[in-house]
């Protein structure tokens, strides 16, 4: 969703849904990261920044030109995290 959002123009409801999905997943990752490390670590801080940017309650309004690289960077962070998690699961 983060990759196609800047490429195709969608109705505003899609972007609200995108914010909700990213925010919920960021909260889930922050919770599990803090629980696993017994405190705040760099993963928690990165996803806290993502949570602030994408929160649907108090949206951060930026231009499309600014959101495009932010979306790609955020997608890269999620892909990297997924790859790392998958690699860890495969080694178990």
Secondary structure, DSSP 4 states (H G I P E B T S, - for coil): -HHHHTTS---HHHHHHHHHHHHHHHHHHHHHHHHHHTS--HHHHHHHHHHHHH-SSS-----HHHHHHHHHHHHHHHHHHHHHHHHHHHT-
